[in-house]
Amino acid sequence: MPEYCVTGGTGFIAAHLIRTLLAAGHTVRATVRDPGTHARAQTMHGRSLGQLIEHDEGWIMDAEDEGKVGFLWELEGASERLQLVKADLMVEGSFDEAVRGVDGVFHAASPVLVVGGSNGNKATTKQDGDEVQEMLVEPIVRGAANVLRSCARARPRRVVFTSSCSSVRYCGAASLNESHWSDAAYCAAHGLWYAYAKTLAEKEAWRLAKERGLDLVVVNPSFVVGPVLGPAATSTALIVLAMLRGELPRYPNTTVGFVHIDDAVLGHILAMENPSASGRLICSCQVAHWSEILESLRERYPQYPIPRECSSSQKGDDRAHKMDTTKIRALGFPPFLSVQQMFDDCIKSFHEKGLLPYPPCATA
């Protein structure tokens, strides 16, 4: 049975990936920044979530430090086949031990800018710009390079890199496939820093893979939604929770693809285990504006104070588009789970973990 390394073990995608691999009988090495301490969410200027959304860049979640690491030990098979290894995206050689001798590496570690501010994610001061660079761009870009260099020394059979549809969709085309790349200059001009960083990181990963002779397959998931495994909402689940709690005065003026976490994980497994998988793989279900998503949620969950006003900012992030998933479906990928199911599964997990009150008359 192949042994795998998953970077950023407490991250949203990574944690689900670890659970799936353990359930299938694999031995897993998961990297975390500190195997023995709690995670921290880093915020701009230490403000509350609502203030950050209203006034600043957003909330940057560190994918290697999201929530306590303890929940990973509760996964089925963890006590027998899970090892937590200390590693830091910003430290060259930090991943050498974690990837040495494994059959495959899933590089899923990445900070995520989960919410946007009234300035459309633009750094309005030098301090803002420095913080975005230090907390988001540098860890994503330099971290990818550090992991790929460690892999080049260890020579695993394959490396699967978690990129994003954000590195595909900002190019002006209406129908998008794996041949499209986001324009980094456009992303920077519109303050789309996550897309900017993921685009640069993926290009650097491809450069290093070619230079070092690595078998690299990239998964480009869209906005991932589904149940949370840890004790707190993290990554994309955090913005969903904020909307349901009424912590967002306005919803994002964003048109984006959505994908169930189970499908995102399946896409990664397929990328690793299918010999025919190669290049980039778009993994995305329906593309919709947030207004459409929230209208549906209001109908099904009228008890929650879901925002009704759209942000007037984030220009450049609201363009209609389609994601072509022909390539991943040709590898045997099943029909994508629906948007309704992904949000229902997400909200159910919020109820179960006490993050959101049950609807009136509902029972646990």
Backbone torsions as a table, in degrees:
resi	resn	phi	psi	omega
1	MET	NA	123.7	-178.0
2	PRO	-59.7	147.0	175.2
3	GLU	-105.2	135.5	-174.9
4	TYR	-124.2	153.1	170.0
5	CYS	-109.1	135.6	175.7
6	VAL	-122.5	118.4	-179.8
7	THR	-84.1	152.6	179.3
8	GLY	65.9	50.8	-167.1
9	GLY	-56.6	-26.2	-179.3
10	THR	-93.1	1.6	178.2
11	GLY	-69.3	163.9	-174.8
12	PHE	-58.8	-57.9	179.9
13	ILE	-66.8	-44.3	-176.0
14	ALA	-59.8	-44.4	-178.1
15	ALA	-62.7	-43.2	177.2
16	HIS	-66.0	-36.2	178.6
17	LEU	-65.1	-43.7	177.7
18	ILE	-60.3	-45.5	179.9
19	ARG	-58.6	-44.6	-178.7
20	THR	-65.7	-42.2	-179.6
21	LEU	-66.3	-42.5	178.2
22	LEU	-63.4	-42.0	-179.5
23	ALA	-63.1	-28.2	179.2
24	ALA	-84.5	-2.9	176.9
25	GLY	98.5	4.8	-179.2
26	HIS	-77.6	152.4	166.8
27	THR	-87.6	135.3	-173.1
28	VAL	-128.8	131.6	167.2
29	ARG	-103.5	122.6	179.7
30	ALA	-114.8	130.7	179.0
31	THR	-91.7	140.3	173.0
32	VAL	-140.5	158.2	-178.0
33	ARG	-68.9	-38.6	178.7
34	ASP	-144.7	104.4	-176.6
35	PRO	-62.5	-15.5	-173.1
36	GLY	-110.2	3.7	-176.7
37	THR	-129.2	169.8	178.3
38	HIS	-72.0	161.2	173.8
39	ALA	-87.7	162.2	177.8
40	ARG	-129.4	141.5	171.0
41	ALA	-96.0	125.0	180.0
42	GLN	-93.1	130.7	-179.0
43	THR	-120.4	152.9	176.0
44	MET	-66.8	119.2	174.7
45	HIS	60.5	15.6	175.5
46	GLY	69.5	21.1	-178.3
47	ARG	-85.5	168.5	178.7
48	SER	-71.1	165.9	-179.7
49	LEU	-57.2	-48.4	-178.8
50	GLY	-61.7	-39.6	179.5
51	GLN	-66.6	-38.9	179.4
52	LEU	-62.8	-43.8	179.9
53	ILE	-63.3	-37.7	-174.7
54	GLU	-78.1	-35.0	-167.5
55	HIS	-119.2	-28.2	-170.6
56	ASP	-122.3	-162.3	-174.8
57	GLU	-63.7	-47.5	-173.7
58	GLY	150.2	-171.6	179.3
59	TRP	-107.1	118.0	-179.3
60	ILE	-95.8	116.9	177.5
61	MET	-97.5	133.2	177.4
62	ASP	-87.6	115.4	-172.7
63	ALA	-64.6	-20.6	179.0
64	GLU	-91.0	-3.6	-177.6
65	ASP	-132.7	36.7	-177.7
66	GLU	-93.5	107.0	176.9
67	GLY	76.0	175.1	179.6
68	LYS	-70.8	146.1	177.2
69	VAL	-75.3	-13.8	-174.9
70	GLY	-57.2	-33.5	-176.9
71	PHE	-64.1	-23.2	178.7
72	LEU	-65.9	-32.8	-180.0
73	TRP	-72.7	-13.1	178.5
74	GLU	-86.8	-7.4	179.9
75	LEU	-70.1	146.8	179.8
76	GLU	-59.9	126.4	178.8
77	GLY	87.9	-3.4	-175.6
78	ALA	-65.3	-41.0	-176.8
79	SER	-64.1	-26.6	-179.1
80	GLU	-95.6	-33.3	-166.8
81	ARG	-132.1	14.0	177.7
82	LEU	-113.5	133.5	174.3
83	GLN	-126.4	128.9	175.4
84	LEU	-96.0	128.0	-176.8
85	VAL	-120.2	132.5	179.9
86	LYS	-73.7	130.9	178.3
87	ALA	-158.7	153.0	-177.3
88	ASP	-133.7	126.7	-178.2
89	LEU	-55.2	-31.1	-173.1
90	MET	-89.9	0.6	-176.2
91	VAL	-110.5	116.3	178.6
92	GLU	-60.2	132.0	179.3
93	GLY	82.2	-2.3	-176.0
94	SER	-63.7	-25.7	-176.9
95	PHE	-97.5	4.0	-177.4
96	ASP	-57.3	-48.9	-178.7
97	GLU	-63.8	-40.9	-175.4
98	ALA	-65.1	-35.6	-174.4
99	VAL	-97.4	-9.2	-176.7
100	ARG	-66.7	120.3	174.0
101	GLY	86.9	-2.6	179.3
102	VAL	-83.7	160.9	179.8
103	ASP	-81.2	-31.8	-179.4
104	GLY	-152.4	155.1	-179.2
105	VAL	-125.1	127.4	171.2
106	PHE	-102.8	110.8	177.6
107	HIS	-93.6	96.3	-177.9
108	ALA	-110.6	-6.9	-176.9
109	ALA	-68.7	128.1	178.4
110	SER	-170.8	131.2	169.8
111	PRO	-63.3	153.3	-178.9
112	VAL	-130.5	127.4	171.7
113	LEU	-85.7	99.9	-168.4
114	VAL	-87.5	-19.2	178.8
115	VAL	-137.9	154.3	-179.5
116	GLY	-109.2	155.2	-178.1
117	GLY	-99.6	-179.7	-177.3
118	SER	-68.1	-13.8	178.2
119	ASN	-93.3	12.8	177.3
120	GLY	68.2	31.6	179.9
121	ASN	70.0	15.4	178.2
122	LYS	-85.9	139.8	176.9
123	ALA	-77.2	108.7	-173.0
124	THR	-89.5	-14.0	176.2
125	THR	-131.4	165.5	178.0
126	LYS	-62.7	-37.4	178.6
127	GLN	-62.3	-44.2	177.2
128	ASP	-58.0	-48.4	-178.2
129	GLY	-62.0	-41.3	178.8
130	ASP	-64.3	-39.7	-178.8
131	GLU	-69.3	-40.3	177.0
132	VAL	-62.4	-43.3	179.4
133	GLN	-63.0	-44.8	-175.9
134	GLU	-73.0	-39.5	-170.9
135	MET	-96.9	-17.7	-175.9
136	LEU	-122.6	-62.3	-172.2
137	VAL	-66.0	-51.6	-176.8
138	GLU	-61.3	-47.5	178.7
139	PRO	-61.9	-37.1	-179.5
140	ILE	-68.2	-49.7	-174.1
141	VAL	-75.4	-52.3	-178.8
142	ARG	-67.5	-36.5	178.9
143	GLY	-61.0	-42.6	178.3
144	ALA	-61.4	-43.1	179.8
145	ALA	-64.4	-41.4	180.0
146	ASN	-63.9	-43.3	179.1
147	VAL	-65.0	-43.8	-180.0
148	LEU	-63.8	-37.2	177.9
149	ARG	-66.9	-39.7	176.0
150	SER	-62.6	-39.7	177.8
151	CYS	-65.2	-37.3	178.9
152	ALA	-62.3	-33.0	177.3
153	ARG	-77.1	-33.7	-175.0
154	ALA	-87.8	-25.9	179.0
155	ARG	58.4	56.6	171.8
156	PRO	-67.3	163.3	-178.7
157	ARG	-61.8	-41.1	-178.4
158	ARG	-152.5	149.6	173.3
159	VAL	-118.1	127.8	175.4
160	VAL	-109.8	121.9	-174.3
161	PHE	-107.4	125.8	177.0
162	THR	-83.2	104.0	175.2
163	SER	-98.3	-134.5	-176.5
164	SER	-167.6	153.8	170.2
165	CYS	-64.5	-16.0	175.9
166	SER	-63.8	-22.3	177.0
167	SER	-89.0	5.1	-179.4
168	VAL	-114.6	-41.7	-159.0
169	ARG	-88.3	-8.2	-178.5
170	TYR	-98.9	65.9	-177.1
171	CYS	-135.2	-1.2	176.8
172	GLY	96.2	-15.3	-180.0
173	ALA	-79.8	149.6	-179.5
174	ALA	-90.5	-32.0	177.4
175	SER	-114.3	118.9	-168.6
176	LEU	-114.3	139.2	172.9
177	ASN	-135.8	-170.8	-173.8
178	GLU	-65.8	-14.6	179.9
179	SER	-79.6	-13.2	-176.8
180	HIS	-89.1	142.3	177.5
181	TRP	-126.8	139.6	174.7
182	SER	-64.9	145.4	177.4
183	ASP	-84.0	110.2	-176.4
184	ALA	-60.4	-35.7	179.6
185	ALA	-66.3	-39.5	176.9
186	TYR	-62.7	-44.7	179.8
187	CYS	-60.4	-44.3	-179.6
188	ALA	-65.5	-40.4	-178.7
189	ALA	-63.8	-31.4	-178.6
190	HIS	-101.3	9.5	177.7
191	GLY	67.7	26.1	180.0
192	LEU	-90.1	72.2	-167.3
193	TRP	-71.2	-33.5	177.3
194	TYR	-64.3	-47.2	178.3
195	ALA	-62.1	-40.8	178.1
196	TYR	-57.9	-49.9	-176.9
197	ALA	-67.4	-42.8	-179.2
198	LYS	-65.9	-34.7	177.8
199	THR	-65.6	-47.6	179.0
200	LEU	-63.7	-40.6	-178.1
201	ALA	-65.4	-42.8	-179.4
202	GLU	-66.5	-40.1	178.1
203	LYS	-63.2	-38.9	177.6
204	GLU	-66.8	-38.2	178.0
205	ALA	-61.8	-43.0	178.8
206	TRP	-66.0	-38.3	178.6
207	ARG	-62.0	-46.9	-179.2
208	LEU	-67.4	-38.7	179.7
209	ALA	-61.6	-42.2	178.6
210	LYS	-67.8	-42.4	-178.2
211	GLU	-66.0	-39.0	-175.0
212	ARG	-100.0	0.6	177.0
213	GLY	71.6	37.2	179.3
214	LEU	-91.9	143.8	172.7
215	ASP	-84.3	102.3	-176.1
216	LEU	-113.3	132.8	170.6
217	VAL	-126.1	133.6	-176.4
218	VAL	-111.0	132.6	173.5
219	VAL	-103.8	129.3	179.9
220	ASN	-112.8	82.2	178.3
221	PRO	-78.8	155.1	174.4
222	SER	-89.7	-155.3	-177.3
223	PHE	-66.4	114.5	-171.3
224	VAL	-88.6	128.8	-179.0
225	VAL	-131.6	142.8	177.6
226	GLY	163.0	-173.3	-176.7
227	PRO	-67.0	144.6	175.9
228	VAL	-90.0	144.2	179.2
229	LEU	-97.7	-34.3	-176.9
230	GLY	-80.0	-177.8	-177.3
231	PRO	-76.6	-11.0	-177.7
232	ALA	-138.5	157.1	175.1
233	ALA	-73.4	134.8	-179.8
234	THR	-135.7	167.6	175.0
235	SER	53.4	-135.3	-176.0
236	THR	-65.9	-26.4	178.9
237	ALA	-64.0	-25.5	-178.1
238	LEU	-66.5	-39.7	-179.9
239	ILE	-70.4	-33.9	175.9
240	VAL	-63.2	-46.0	179.4
241	LEU	-62.9	-40.9	179.8
242	ALA	-61.4	-38.5	178.6
243	MET	-67.9	-41.6	-178.8
244	LEU	-67.9	-30.9	-179.9
245	ARG	-83.9	-8.2	-177.4
246	GLY	79.2	20.2	-179.4
247	GLU	-83.3	-9.5	175.6
248	LEU	-103.7	117.1	177.2
249	PRO	-67.4	-29.0	179.1
250	ARG	-140.9	145.3	178.4
251	TYR	-86.8	158.3	-176.1
252	PRO	-64.8	140.0	174.7
253	ASN	-85.1	68.2	-170.5
254	THR	-132.8	133.6	169.2
255	THR	-105.0	122.4	-170.6
256	VAL	-149.7	156.2	172.8
257	GLY	-81.6	154.0	178.5
258	PHE	-125.9	149.3	178.0
259	VAL	-148.9	139.9	177.8
260	HIS	-69.3	142.5	-179.5
261	ILE	-57.3	-35.8	179.0
262	ASP	-63.3	-37.2	177.8
263	ASP	-71.7	-38.0	177.6
264	ALA	-61.4	-42.4	178.4
265	VAL	-66.3	-44.4	179.0
266	LEU	-59.6	-38.0	177.3
267	GLY	-61.5	-38.5	177.6
268	HIS	-67.5	-43.0	179.1
269	ILE	-62.6	-43.7	178.2
270	LEU	-60.9	-42.1	-179.9
271	ALA	-63.1	-34.3	-179.4
272	MET	-80.1	-42.6	-166.8
273	GLU	-99.4	-18.5	179.8
274	ASN	-85.7	116.1	-178.2
275	PRO	-59.8	-23.7	-178.2
276	SER	-83.0	-11.4	-179.9
277	ALA	-67.6	136.4	179.9
278	SER	-159.3	160.9	175.7
279	GLY	64.3	-140.6	-179.3
280	ARG	-100.7	150.7	179.0
281	LEU	-134.5	109.2	175.6
282	ILE	-73.6	129.8	-178.6
283	CYS	-125.8	94.8	-172.8
284	SER	-154.2	139.0	176.3
285	CYS	-92.4	-125.0	-176.6
286	GLN	-73.6	142.1	171.4
287	VAL	-100.1	130.9	-177.6
288	ALA	-153.6	157.4	170.5
289	HIS	-80.4	149.4	-178.6
290	TRP	-57.6	-27.9	178.7
291	SER	-60.6	-38.5	178.7
292	GLU	-67.5	-42.0	-179.7
293	ILE	-63.5	-45.6	-175.6
294	LEU	-71.9	-31.1	175.5
295	GLU	-61.0	-42.4	178.2
296	SER	-66.1	-40.3	-179.9
297	LEU	-66.6	-37.2	178.7
298	ARG	-62.4	-36.8	179.8
299	GLU	-66.8	-38.2	-176.1
300	ARG	-90.2	-24.3	-178.0
301	TYR	-132.6	65.1	-174.7
302	PRO	-67.9	-14.2	-176.9
303	GLN	-77.4	-10.9	-176.5
304	TYR	-100.7	143.3	-176.1
305	PRO	-80.1	61.7	-178.1
306	ILE	-68.9	131.7	-176.1
307	PRO	-61.0	146.6	-179.8
308	ARG	-111.1	-12.6	-177.5
309	GLU	-100.1	134.4	179.3
310	CYS	-88.4	141.6	175.5
311	SER	-61.9	141.6	178.7
312	SER	-88.6	-2.8	-179.5
313	SER	-98.8	-159.0	179.3
314	GLN	62.1	31.7	173.0
315	LYS	-60.7	141.4	-176.2
316	GLY	97.9	-10.4	-178.3
317	ASP	-114.2	7.2	-172.8
318	ASP	-114.3	12.5	-176.1
319	ARG	-74.1	133.0	177.6
320	ALA	-65.8	143.8	179.0
321	HIS	-161.8	169.3	175.4
322	LYS	-127.5	146.7	177.1
323	MET	-108.6	121.6	180.0
324	ASP	-86.5	115.7	-178.3
325	THR	-106.6	23.5	-179.2
326	THR	-56.4	-40.5	-173.1
327	LYS	-65.9	-46.7	-178.3
328	ILE	-71.5	-33.3	178.7
329	ARG	-68.7	-29.8	178.1
330	ALA	-67.0	-18.9	177.7
331	LEU	-87.0	3.2	179.1
332	GLY	100.7	11.9	179.7
333	PHE	-66.3	133.3	-177.9
334	PRO	-75.5	174.0	176.5
335	PRO	-56.7	139.5	-179.0
336	PHE	-67.4	143.2	173.8
337	LEU	-66.0	148.6	-172.0
338	SER	-73.9	160.5	176.0
339	VAL	-62.1	-40.6	179.7
340	GLN	-60.7	-42.6	-178.8
341	GLN	-66.0	-40.9	-178.1
342	MET	-64.1	-39.3	179.0
343	PHE	-74.2	-38.1	177.1
344	ASP	-62.7	-42.8	178.6
345	ASP	-64.4	-38.5	178.5
346	CYS	-63.6	-49.1	-177.0
347	ILE	-66.7	-37.2	176.0
348	LYS	-58.5	-41.8	178.9
349	SER	-67.6	-34.5	174.7
350	PHE	-60.9	-42.3	177.8
351	HIS	-61.4	-48.2	-174.8
352	GLU	-65.1	-30.1	-178.9
353	LYS	-95.1	4.2	178.1
354	GLY	73.7	19.6	-179.9
355	LEU	-86.0	-18.0	-177.3
356	LEU	-146.8	133.7	-178.4
357	PRO	-66.7	147.2	174.6
358	TYR	-64.7	150.2	174.4
359	PRO	-61.2	154.0	176.6
360	PRO	-53.5	136.3	178.5
361	CYS	75.2	-4.0	177.4
362	ALA	-82.7	153.0	179.2
363	THR	-120.0	151.8	177.8
364	ALA	-74.9	NA	NA
